[in-house]
Amino acid sequence: MSIQIDFQGVAVARANLKKVFDATDDGKSVTLGRGDGIVVALPLEKIQQFLFETIPAKIETEVTKDGTWLYSTTLPFHSEGKDVDAALEDMIAVLREYAEDWEDHLLTAPNHSDYWGLVQLIKLSTDEQLKNWLER
């Protein structure tokens, strides 16, 4: 069985753009084909929920008289700040910078290519959502 394409070709997809948005508003995914390629339009909340549930941050906190350090036991990221809130803000900045670097040049690096999901989680989240994810 092959993948079902809802709208094949740019002109067809463009002519049906309202249907694409209506379907995603209803919680459905929509496939758009162009040549041999397929892209998927998804409801933002659905993909966010999936990413938050499947990518653990597992943040550990170390507090000393000199400040607070956060580090992930599952991802190669750490941050620091004068307190937990400042360290969380720093971690969010670190993650956002990483997502930019990943899209710019790291996506083809063997030790970074598997972080596609993490980059999507970062790009598709507000700072508050990232903070909540980090604090889980």
Rosetta blueprint (number, residue, H / E / L):
1 M L
2 S L
3 I L
4 Q L
5 I L
6 D L
7 F E
8 Q E
9 G L
10 V H
11 A H
12 V H
13 A H
14 R H
15 A H
16 N L
17 L H
18 K H
19 K H
20 V H
21 F H
22 D H
23 A H
24 T H
25 D H
26 D L
27 G L
28 K L
29 S L
30 V E
31 T E
32 L E
33 G E
34 R E
35 G L
36 D L
37 G E
38 I E
39 V E
40 V E
41 A E
42 L L
43 P L
44 L H
45 E H
46 K H
47 I H
48 Q H
49 Q H
50 F H
51 L H
52 F H
53 E H
54 T H
55 I L
56 P L
57 A L
58 K L
59 I E
60 E E
61 T E
62 E E
63 V E
64 T E
65 K L
66 D L
67 G E
68 T E
69 W E
70 L E
71 Y E
72 S E
73 T L
74 T L
75 L L
76 P L
77 F L
78 H E
79 S E
80 E E
81 G E
82 K L
83 D L
84 V H
85 D H
86 A H
87 A H
88 L H
89 E H
90 D H
91 M H
92 I H
93 A H
94 V H
95 L H
96 R H
97 E H
98 Y H
99 A H
100 E H
101 D H
102 W H
103 E H
104 D H
105 H L
106 L H
107 L H
108 T H
109 A L
110 P L
111 N L
112 H L
113 S H
114 D H
115 Y H
116 W H
117 G H
118 L H
119 V H
120 Q H
121 L H
122 I H
123 K H
124 L L
125 S L
126 T L
127 D H
128 E H
129 Q H
130 L H
131 K H
132 N H
133 W H
134 L H
135 E H
136 R L
